[in-house]
Amino acid sequence: MADAARTAALEVLRAVRSADAYTNLALPAALKRHGLSGRDAAFATELASGTVRRQGLYDAVLADCVDRPLAKVQARVLDALRLGTHQLLAMRVPSHAAISTTVSLVRSDVGPGAAGFANAVLRRVCEHDLDGWVDRVAPDAGDDLVGHLSVAHAHPRWVVEELSRALGSRQDEIGALLVADNEAPGVTLVARPGRSTRDELPGEPTAWSPYGVHLESGDPGAVPAVRDGRAGVQDEGSQLVALVLAAAPLDGPDARWLDLCAGPGGKAALLAALAGSRGAGLVANERQPHRAELVRRALAGSPGVLGIVTSDGTAPPWEPSSFDRVLVDAPCTGLGALRRRPEARWRRQRADLHDLVPLQRALLSSALDSVRPGGVVVYATCSPVLAETSEVVTSVLASRTDAELGDAAALLPGVPDCAGPLPGTFQLWPHRHQTDAMFGALVRRLPA
Ligand SMILES: C[S@@+](CC[C@H](N)C(=O)[O-])C[C@H]1O[C@@H](n2cnc3c(N)ncnc32)[C@H](O)[C@@H]1O
């Protein structure tokens, strides 16, 4: 009999493959359906997330074990084979248990013929350990380093290329970055200032954000301050982006702040709390109505909220020069947050940049129009890809005479090794800072 944890993980894989589901949303639903909690829930989570993350490597292994193209293997059987391979190569599940449970999943789901096939394939997978398989199926690192890293660490080749380019002079760190991308991130909480303190939150204080704690274990939803919105779940890198906007020196009035791309509202909630504690207020804008609704919920009960607007940030309804501080947390490839989104690396394509980059430029330009002369804009992405970071900032600044780059990195005191690709910008990294790879640039609108 296949157990409930493996059945739940298989259902998640299937939803991700066939219904474009997000692992992080499909998982809690599957855990609930099967009544899983505690260790069983943790096991199902690692099974599903780990399998989705390393799918490219497991497919290379399975292709070597199957005598026909993988595309000809029934998709439902392939899902189970990937799950079995993850248990055999990356989890400490004894081989006999990994094989027998996978075979019984396939038997009950597809039938006895497919179960026999799965048994034979997984016995072949057992012939080598993970390193042995990488030696066998990955290109030799001396001949093709990117190809080797791509298979060994299960990242598409173009992603390895873009991440390497973004590391600039530190390309020797690419292996460490890819390893970090394959580790499930811990949960970080933020105590929204004026609404809660980190003394109220369980866990160890974060190194750089004065509002964060790393939750060691347990369900964040069970923390009272999180449950009533006075605190939230937020990566330390995201906290730092909001803190940089709030800390940027400013001459003149400092009353009206804008978050141009606010959904689902994590940074807006921190910004509103900070603004409220200084007698200022935040307008949170979001284009998509359902995400604007999430912003509304994130800001419910917060001081410092001037309004929530649903509009295209490239053609907003407010007058130019309406704000003193503006955050553009731009829609991006998200390649800096791969730890959190197991399927993202396999869904994203380099061609996505064709649509994203012009939108990012238009949003940064619109933010510069929205801020008053003398005001500040922070342009941020959860991607280190240069086309989305330094190249957007450089091209927008080249097209305007009323803006200049400021020093955002100086506003992150104590954060080591965070220099970004342009002077004064910052770039955080999962392998260096244990945060998402947030990029940030401070752009100052010159006084009139
Ligand atoms: C990276 S997310 C922002 C995350 C958010 N700041 C937070 O911390 O929770 C980018 C957001 O921009 C929104 N967006 C995309 N195009 C937009 C546009 N033209 N105007 C305004 N928002 C847009 C997306 O729907 C998405 O919610």
The ligand as an SDF file (V2000), in Angstrom:
LIG
                    3D

 27 29  0  0  0  0  0  0  0  0999 V2000
    7.6070   41.2810   -7.5210 C   0  0  0  0  0  0  0  0  0  0  0  0
    5.9140   41.4710   -7.3510 S   0  0  0  0  0  0  0  0  0  0  0  0
    5.8040   42.6100   -6.0140 C   0  0  0  0  0  0  0  0  0  0  0  0
    5.9470   41.9680   -4.6600 C   0  0  0  0  0  0  0  0  0  0  0  0
    5.5250   42.9020   -3.5370 C   0  0  0  0  0  0  0  0  0  0  0  0
    6.2320   44.1700   -3.5810 N   0  0  0  0  0  0  0  0  0  0  0  0
    5.6840   42.2890   -2.1570 C   0  0  0  0  0  0  0  0  0  0  0  0
    6.7130   42.5200   -1.5100 O   0  0  0  0  0  0  0  0  0  0  0  0
    4.7630   41.5660   -1.7220 O   0  0  0  0  0  0  0  0  0  0  0  0
    5.4890   42.4540   -8.7170 C   0  0  0  0  0  0  0  0  0  0  0  0
    4.0140   42.8550   -8.7680 C   0  0  0  0  0  0  0  0  0  0  0  0
    3.8780   43.7860   -9.8350 O   0  0  0  0  0  0  0  0  0  0  0  0
    2.5940   43.6040  -10.3920 C   0  0  0  0  0  0  0  0  0  0  0  0
    2.5780   44.2620  -11.7110 N   0  0  0  0  0  0  0  0  0  0  0  0
    2.9070   43.7530  -12.9150 C   0  0  0  0  0  0  0  0  0  0  0  0
    2.7680   44.6770  -13.8720 N   0  0  0  0  0  0  0  0  0  0  0  0
    2.3490   45.8190  -13.2620 C   0  0  0  0  0  0  0  0  0  0  0  0
    2.0110   47.1060  -13.7130 C   0  0  0  0  0  0  0  0  0  0  0  0
    2.0830   47.4310  -15.0070 N   0  0  0  0  0  0  0  0  0  0  0  0
    1.6010   48.0090  -12.8110 N   0  0  0  0  0  0  0  0  0  0  0  0
    1.5230   47.6920  -11.4950 C   0  0  0  0  0  0  0  0  0  0  0  0
    1.8010   46.4800  -11.0050 N   0  0  0  0  0  0  0  0  0  0  0  0
    2.2220   45.5460  -11.8830 C   0  0  0  0  0  0  0  0  0  0  0  0
    2.4460   42.1140  -10.4130 C   0  0  0  0  0  0  0  0  0  0  0  0
    1.0830   41.7600  -10.5450 O   0  0  0  0  0  0  0  0  0  0  0  0
    3.0460   41.7270   -9.0750 C   0  0  0  0  0  0  0  0  0  0  0  0
    2.0580   41.6810   -8.0960 O   0  0  0  0  0  0  0  0  0  0  0  0
  1  2  1  0
  2  3  1  0
  2 10  1  0
  3  4  1  0
  4  5  1  0
  5  6  1  0
  5  7  1  0
  7  8  2  0
  7  9  1  0
 10 11  1  0
 11 12  1  0
 11 26  1  0
 12 13  1  0
 13 14  1  0
 13 24  1  0
 14 15  1  0
 14 23  1  0
 15 16  2  0
 16 17  1  0
 17 18  1  0
 17 23  2  0
 18 19  1  0
 18 20  2  0
 20 21  1  0
 21 22  2  0
 22 23  1  0
 24 25  1  0
 24 26  1  0
 26 27  1  0
M  CHG  2   2   1   9  -1
M  END
$$$$
